[in-house]
Amino acid sequence: MNNFEAIIVRAEQCNNMSELKQLHDEVAFLLSSFSISFACIFEVYDMLCMCHDAFMKQALSLAEREVDRKGIGKKPSSFCWFVMGSSGRKEPTIWTDQDNGVIFMLL
């Protein structure tokens, strides 16, 4: 599982979406190369959840930086990103769906 941990660290250091996409592809390759037994499936799910979380956090951070850089607008003072469905239940697959959202809190 050390490969997943290394990918998570690298995700936190990505400077653009292309790098993040490349790491996502690495996760897909890792999963395809595993001989997964029922005994370790929960550990794989945990690591995949951690990868998804790291990717989402970094994608949001990169998006915020891009908005600031382009002067498109100002992010809300408070907002919350949330996941539902398979990711929310911690039953992820490598190809996520659109079960997520954002809540803006106007103060």
VOTIKOL-952628 format. One record per atom (N, C-alpha, C): residue number from 0; residue in three letters; atom name; x, y, z. Coordinates in steps of 0.2 Angstrom, whole numbers, always signed. Atoms other than C-alpha are relative to their C-alpha. Layout:
N
  num  residuo  atomo     px     py     pz
  NUM      ALA     CA      X      Y      Z
...
***
This chain:
107
  num  residuo  atomo     px     py     pz
    0      MET      N     +4     -6     +0
    0      MET     CA     +0     +0     +0
    0      MET      C     +4     +6     +0
    1      ASN      N     -4     -5     +0
    1      ASN     CA    +15    +11     +1
    1      ASN      C     +0     +4     -7
    2      ASN      N     +1     -4     +7
    2      ASN     CA    +12    +16    -18
    2      ASN      C     -5     +5     +1
    3      PHE      N     +5     -4     -1
    3      PHE     CA     -4    +23    -13
    3      PHE      C     +2     +6     +4
    4      GLU      N     -3     -5     -5
    4      GLU     CA     +4    +33     +1
    4      GLU      C     +4     +5     -4
    5      ALA      N     -5     -4     +4
    5      ALA     CA    +17    +40    -11
    5      ALA      C     -4     +4     -5
    6      ILE      N     +5     -4     +5
    6      ILE     CA     +3    +45    -24
    6      ILE      C     -3     +6     +4
    7      ILE      N     +3     -5     -4
    7      ILE     CA     -6    +54    -10
    7      ILE      C     +5     +6     +2
    8      VAL      N     -5     -5     -1
    8      VAL     CA    +10    +64     -5
    8      VAL      C     +1     +4     -7
    9      ARG      N     -1     -3     +6
    9      ARG     CA    +13    +68    -23
    9      ARG      C     -6     +4     -2
   10      ALA      N     +6     -4     +2
   10      ALA     CA     -5    +74    -26
   10      ALA      C     -1     +6     +4
   11      GLU      N     +0     -7     -4
   11      GLU     CA     -3    +87    -12
   11      GLU      C     +5     +5     -3
   12      GLN      N     -5     -4     +3
   12      GLN     CA    +11    +94    -22
   12      GLN      C     -1     +2     -7
   13      CYS      N     +2     -2     +7
   13      CYS     CA     +3    +95    -39
   13      CYS      C     -1     +7     -1
   14      ASN      N     +0     -7     +1
   14      ASN     CA     +5   +112    -47
   14      ASN      C     -6     +1     -6
   15      ASN      N     +5     -1     +5
   15      ASN     CA     -8   +109    -61
   15      ASN      C     -5     -7     -1
   16      MET      N     +5     +5     +1
   16      MET     CA    -23    +98    -66
   16      MET      C     +3     -6     -4
   17      SER      N     -3     +5     +4
   17      SER     CA    -12    +88    -79
   17      SER      C     +4     -5     +5
   18      GLU      N     -4     +4     -5
   18      GLU     CA     -1    +82    -65
   18      GLU      C     -5     -4     +4
   19      LEU      N     +5     +4     -4
   19      LEU     CA    -16    +77    -55
   19      LEU      C     -3     -6     -4
   20      LYS      N     +3     +5     +4
   20      LYS     CA    -24    +68    -69
   20      LYS      C     +5     -6     -1
   21      GLN      N     -5     +5     +1
   21      GLN     CA     -7    +58    -72
   21      GLN      C     +0     -4     +6
   22      LEU      N     +0     +4     -6
   22      LEU     CA     -8    +53    -54
   22      LEU      C     -6     -5     +1
   23      HIS      N     +6     +4     +1
   23      HIS     CA    -26    +47    -56
   23      HIS      C     +1     -6     -4
   24      ASP      N     -1     +6     +4
   24      ASP     CA    -20    +36    -70
   24      ASP      C     +5     -5     +3
   25      GLU      N     -5     +5     -4
   25      GLU     CA     -6    +29    -59
   25      GLU      C     -4     -4     +5
   26      VAL      N     +4     +4     -5
   26      VAL     CA    -19    +24    -46
   26      VAL      C     -4     -6     -4
   27      ALA      N     +3     +5     +4
   27      ALA     CA    -29    +15    -60
   27      ALA      C     +4     -6     -2
   28      PHE      N     -5     +5     +2
   28      PHE     CA    -14     +6    -66
   28      PHE      C     +2     -4     +6
   29      LEU      N     -1     +4     -6
   29      LEU     CA    -10     +1    -48
   29      LEU      C     -5     -5     +2
   30      LEU      N     +6     +4     -2
   30      LEU     CA    -27     -6    -45
   30      LEU      C     +0     -6     -5
   31      SER      N     +0     +5     +6
   31      SER     CA    -26    -16    -62
   31      SER      C     +5     -5     +1
   32      SER      N     -5     +5     -1
   32      SER     CA    -10    -24    -56
   32      SER      C     +0     -4     +6
   33      PHE      N     +1     +4     -7
   33      PHE     CA    -16    -30    -39
   33      PHE      C     -3     -7     -1
   34      SER      N     +3     +6     -1
   34      SER     CA    -20    -47    -35
   34      SER      C     -4     +1     +6
   35      ILE      N     +4     -2     -6
   35      ILE     CA    -34    -42    -23
   35      ILE      C     -4     -6     +3
   36      SER      N     +3     +6     -3
   36      SER     CA    -40    -55    -11
   36      SER      C     -6     +4     +4
   37      PHE      N     +5     -2     -4
   37      PHE     CA    -56    -53     -1
   37      PHE      C     +2     +3     +7
   38      ALA      N     -2     -2     -7
   38      ALA     CA    -46    -51    +15
   38      ALA      C     +3     +7     +0
   39      CYS      N     -3     -7     +0
   39      CYS     CA    -37    -35     +9
   39      CYS      C     -5     +5     -3
   40      ILE      N     +4     -5     +3
   40      ILE     CA    -52    -27     +0
   40      ILE      C     -2     +6     +4
   41      PHE      N     +2     -6     -4
   41      PHE     CA    -56    -15    +14
   41      PHE      C     +6     +4     +1
   42      GLU      N     -6     -4     +0
   42      GLU     CA    -38     -9    +15
   42      GLU      C     +1     +3     -7
   43      VAL      N     +0     -3     +7
   43      VAL     CA    -39     -6     -4
   43      VAL      C     -5     +6     +0
   44      TYR      N     +5     -5     +0
   44      TYR     CA    -55     +4     -2
   44      TYR      C     +2     +6     +5
   45      ASP      N     -3     -5     -4
   45      ASP     CA    -47    +14    +12
   45      ASP      C     +5     +4     -3
   46      MET      N     -5     -4     +4
   46      MET     CA    -32    +19     +2
   46      MET      C     -3     +3     -6
   47      LEU      N     +3     -4     +6
   47      LEU     CA    -43    +23    -13
   47      LEU      C     -4     +6     +2
   48      CYS      N     +4     -6     -3
   48      CYS     CA    -54    +34     -2
   48      CYS      C     +5     +6     +2
   49      MET      N     -5     -5     -2
   49      MET     CA    -38    +43     +4
   49      MET      C     +3     +3     -6
   50      CYS      N     -2     -3     +6
   50      CYS     CA    -32    +45    -14
   50      CYS      C     -6     +5     -3
   51      HIS      N     +5     -4     +2
   51      HIS     CA    -49    +52    -19
   51      HIS      C     +0     +7     +4
   52      ASP      N     +0     -6     -5
   52      ASP     CA    -49    +64     -4
   52      ASP      C     +6     +5     -2
   53      ALA      N     -6     -4     +2
   53      ALA     CA    -31    +70     -9
   53      ALA      C     -1     +4     -6
   54      PHE      N     +1     -3     +7
   54      PHE     CA    -36    +73    -27
   54      PHE      C     -5     +5     +0
   55      MET      N     +5     -5     +0
   55      MET     CA    -52    +82    -23
   55      MET      C     +3     +7     +4
   56      LYS      N     -3     -6     -4
   56      LYS     CA    -43    +94    -10
   56      LYS      C     +5     +4     -5
   57      GLN      N     -5     -4     +4
   57      GLN     CA    -29    +98    -22
   57      GLN      C     -4     +3     -6
   58      ALA      N     +3     -3     +6
   58      ALA     CA    -41   +100    -37
   58      ALA      C     -4     +7     +2
   59      LEU      N     +3     -6     -3
   59      LEU     CA    -51   +113    -26
   59      LEU      C     +5     +5     +1
   60      SER      N     -5     -5     -1
   60      SER     CA    -35   +121    -21
   60      SER      C     +2     +3     -7
   61      LEU      N     -3     -2     +6
   61      LEU     CA    -29   +122    -39
   61      LEU      C     -6     +5     -4
   62      ALA      N     +5     -4     +3
   62      ALA     CA    -46   +129    -45
   62      ALA      C     -1     +7     +4
   63      GLU      N     +0     -7     -4
   63      GLU     CA    -46   +143    -31
   63      GLU      C     +6     +4     -3
   64      ARG      N     -6     -4     +3
   64      ARG     CA    -28   +148    -37
   64      ARG      C     -1     +3     -7
   65      GLU      N     +2     -3     +7
   65      GLU     CA    -34   +149    -55
   65      GLU      C     -5     +5     +0
   66      VAL      N     +5     -6     +0
   66      VAL     CA    -49   +160    -51
   66      VAL      C     +4     +6     +3
   67      ASP      N     -4     -6     -2
   67      ASP     CA    -37   +171    -41
   67      ASP      C     +4     +3     -5
   68      ARG      N     -5     -2     +5
   68      ARG     CA    -24   +171    -54
   68      ARG      C     -3     +4     -6
   69      LYS      N     +4     -3     +6
   69      LYS     CA    -37   +176    -68
   69      LYS      C     -4     +5     +2
   70      GLY      N     +4     -5     -3
   70      GLY     CA    -46   +188    -57
   70      GLY      C     -7     -1     -2
   71      ILE      N     +7     +2     +2
   71      ILE     CA    -62   +179    -62
   71      ILE      C     -5     +2     +6
   72      GLY      N     +5     -1     -5
   72      GLY     CA    -70   +182    -45
   72      GLY      C     +3     -1     +7
   73      LYS      N     -3     +2     -7
   73      LYS     CA    -68   +180    -26
   73      LYS      C     -4     -6     +2
   74      LYS      N     +4     +6     -3
   74      LYS     CA    -72   +164    -18
   74      LYS      C     -4     +2     +6
   75      PRO      N     +4     -1     -5
   75      PRO     CA    -85   +164     -5
   75      PRO      C     +4     -1     +7
   76      SER      N     -4     +0     -6
   76      SER     CA    -79   +167    +13
   76      SER      C     -1     -7     +3
   77      SER      N     +2     +7     -3
   77      SER     CA    -87   +150    +18
   77      SER      C     -3     -4     -5
   78      PHE      N     +4     +5     +4
   78      PHE     CA    -91   +135     +8
   78      PHE      C     +2     -7     +2
   79      CYS      N     -2     +7     -2
   79      CYS     CA    -91   +116    +10
   79      CYS      C     -1     -4     -6
   80      TRP      N     +1     +5     +5
   80      TRP     CA    -88   +103     -3
   80      TRP      C     -2     -7     +3
   81      PHE      N     +2     +7     -3
   81      PHE     CA    -96    +86     +0
   81      PHE      C     -1     -5     -5
   82      VAL      N     +1     +6     +5
   82      VAL     CA    -97    +69     -8
   82      VAL      C     -6     -4     +3
   83      MET      N     +6     +4     -2
   83      MET     CA   -112    +57     -8
   83      MET      C     +1     -7     -4
   84      GLY      N     -1     +6     +4
   84      GLY     CA   -115    +40    -16
   84      GLY      C     +5     -4     +2
   85      SER      N     -5     +5     -2
   85      SER     CA   -101    +27    -17
   85      SER      C     +6     +3     +4
   86      SER      N     -5     -4     -3
   86      SER     CA    -88    +40    -12
   86      SER      C     -2     +1     +8
   87      GLY      N     +2     -1     -7
   87      GLY     CA    -98    +45     +3
   87      GLY      C     -1     -6     +4
   88      ARG      N     +1     +6     -4
   88      ARG     CA   -101    +28     +8
   88      ARG      C     +7     -4     +1
   89      LYS      N     -7     +3     -1
   89      LYS     CA    -82    +24     +7
   89      LYS      C     +0     -6     -4
   90      GLU      N     +0     +6     +5
   90      GLU     CA    -85    +12     -8
   90      GLU      C     +2     +2     -7
   91      PRO      N     -2     -3     +6
   91      PRO     CA    -76    +21    -21
   91      PRO      C     +2     -5     -6
   92      THR      N     -3     +3     +6
   92      THR     CA    -71    +15    -39
   92      THR      C     +5     +5     -2
   93      ILE      N     -5     -5     +2
   93      ILE     CA    -57    +23    -48
   93      ILE      C     -3     +5     -4
   94      TRP      N     +3     -5     +4
   94      TRP     CA    -69    +32    -60
   94      TRP      C     -6     +2     +4
   95      THR      N     +6     -3     -4
   95      THR     CA    -80    +43    -49
   95      THR      C     -5     +3     -4
   96      ASP      N     +6     -3     +4
   96      ASP     CA    -97    +49    -54
   96      ASP      C     -1     +7     +3
   97      GLN      N     +1     -7     -2
   97      GLN     CA   -105    +66    -50
   97      GLN      C     -4     +0     +6
   98      ASP      N     +3     +0     -6
   98      ASP     CA   -111    +62    -33
   98      ASP      C     +4     +5     +5
   99      ASN      N     -3     -5     -5
   99      ASN     CA   -104    +78    -25
   99      ASN      C     -3     +7     -1
  100      GLY      N     +3     -7     +0
  100      GLY     CA   -108    +96    -22
  100      GLY      C     +3     +5     +4
  101      VAL      N     -3     -5     -4
  101      VAL     CA   -104   +112    -14
  101      VAL      C     -6     +4     +3
  102      ILE      N     +5     -4     -4
  102      ILE     CA   -114   +122     -1
  102      ILE      C     +4     +7     +1
  103      PHE      N     -2     -6     -2
  103      PHE     CA   -111   +141     +0
  103      PHE      C     -3     +3     +6
  104      MET      N     +3     -3     -6
  104      MET     CA   -113   +150    +16
  104      MET      C     +0     +7     +0
  105      LEU      N     +0     -7     +1
  105      LEU     CA   -118   +168    +14
  105      LEU      C     +0     +3     +7
  106      LEU      N     +0     -3     -6
  106      LEU     CA   -113   +178    +29
  106      LEU      C     -1     +8     +0
***
